[in-house]
Amino acid sequence: MRLVYPDHAEDPGAWAHDLGVSREACELLLDADFIDLHCDLEVPVRLLRYDPTRRHAPRSRPIPFFGHTDYPRLLEAGFTGVVSDLATNVFRPRNRLRVTRKNLERMKQRIEAFPDQLALVTDRAGYDRARAEGKLALWLALQGGNAISEDPTVLEGEIGRLLHRITLVHLTSSDLGGTNSPLGADRGLSAAGRSFVEACNAARVIVDLAHIGKRSFWDALDVHTDALPPIVSHTGVEGVYPHWRNVDDDQIRAIADRGGVIGVIYQSSFLERRLLRGRRGAILDHLQHVIDLAGEDFAALGTDYDGLIVPPADLPDVTHHPVLVQDMLDRGWSEERIRKVLGQNYLRVVATIRP
């Protein structure tokens, strides 16, 4: 079986013409390491039986919540790596670990059904092999550590070897700690949460501090080893737009000081005071703030496409990314900076965690 999609590498000039950008923007994107730190494609797959192996029509205008990606369009867009996220069902009162095992196995089998185009990877070496072979590298991640908190020792086995990253909490507080969402109180990281961070460190699974409340954020860093970098995979920044979902300057500095990255999200209402007519320029505003504050080695992209978001009106789906690169060029960003933000910064983290 093969995934069917237009290969823009065959004619980047035509792609540039269709999108109204320079050939330089398309060629730079197609040549770069291009990585999404947080793609929620599994949400519509699980909720709506959305087929991720079929190329759905590219969007000319944004649609809310779902329909932003699929495997063919990720390849068409030039992505070289994607962190594919499995979100914990907050309404599931029990059997989370059993269901998580089953869902991870389904993701694994689906990826392995296309061995010529997709590659399940767990480390930097696996990514490099996939990149050299022209495949899309896919890392598996959990959003909500309570998916496996009933038995954290599973991180010592196959699940720990398979998982790339775990977001400690999601939209609700759990037995591990507090969310930054209004749906839950943040009383700090629990004793179980502290042990969970240490277990992730021991298994060399990236600790992701997206969604976490500020008290729990600092508690997590207190117990996190200094030898490995934590990240925030998908967020906005308060220095550009104050919002409960965003991180403040102290949090950005703390992640940068430990060698991690901040992935900027595409949810319009987290980026600016707009919901349905957001601007992609706001993504760059948030990236620029991270760069101005901490340096250009710590900014990245964590789209959250297909994760119940409303993306900017002028970046409606994954295939439009050359316009974002064109914006970077128009702002005077150097090619080196653009390549760092598109993927090199995250690859540094990956290599530190698992070479």
C-alpha positions, 0 to 999 in steps of 0.5 A: 500500500502507498499513500497518495499525495502531490509531491511538491519537491518535483515542482516547487515553483508550481507550489509557490505559484499556487500559494502566492509565495516565493520559490525560495520559501518552498525550497527552504521548507522542502530542504529543512528538517520540519517537525511538528511537536504536537499533532492530534490526528488521533483525536478525530481518528478515535472520535469520528473514525476519520481515515488518516491514510486518505488525502482529504482535500486541502482547506482554503479556509479554516474549519474548527476542531478537525480536518487539518491533517492526514498522513498524505497531507503531512508528507505533501506539506514537507514534514520530516517528523511529527510527534503523534499524540494520544490524548487521555480520555478525561471521562474514562474512570478506569481501564485507562492503561488497558485502553492506552496499550490498545490505542498505541498498538493501533497507531503502531500497526497503522504506521507500519502498514506503510513502510516505504513512506512512514517510519515509527521512530523512538530516537534521533538515529531513527529519525535520521534513517527515516529522513535519509530514506525520504520517509515521514518519521513519527514519534508516539506521545501521550497527553495526560500521564494519568493514562498510565499512572496506575502502574508507572512501572510500565515505563520500564518496559515496552511502553517506555521504549515506545513512547517519546514524550508524555504531557504530565496533565491535560485539561483536568487535574489528575492524580499526578498534578494540576492543570492550568485549565479553568476545569481544574485546581492546581495544588501542585504536583502530588507525590505520585506526580513527582515519582512519575517525573523521575520515572520518565527521566529514568526511561528517557521519555521527554517530560512535556509541561504543556497544560500544566498549572504553574505551581505544578510546573515548578514542582516538576522542574524541582524533581526533573533531572538537570541532565535532560531537557523538559519541553512545552510542546504546544503553547502560547506565551503570556508576553504576547497575549495573556491567557490561562493556556500560555506560559510566562517569561519565567517559565520560558527562561526555565525551559531554555536554561535546561536546554528544552524548547517552547513549541508555539500552538496554532489555536487562534484564541490563545495567540490573540483576541480572535477566534474565527479570524485569527492571523498566522502572523500571531504565531510569529509574534509568539515565536519572536517573543521566545527568541527575544527572551531566550534566544533562537535555539529554543523556539519551535512549532507545536501546531495542535492541528486536529486537536479541537483547535481553530487555526488562523484563517490564513493557515487553514491546514497543514499544506499551507506552511510555505506561507509561514516560511515566507512570513519568516523571510519577510520579517528578515529572519535568517535561513539559519534561524528559520531552520532552527525553528522548523526543526533543528531546535527540537532535534537537539532535544531529541538527540539529548534524550535518545541519541 
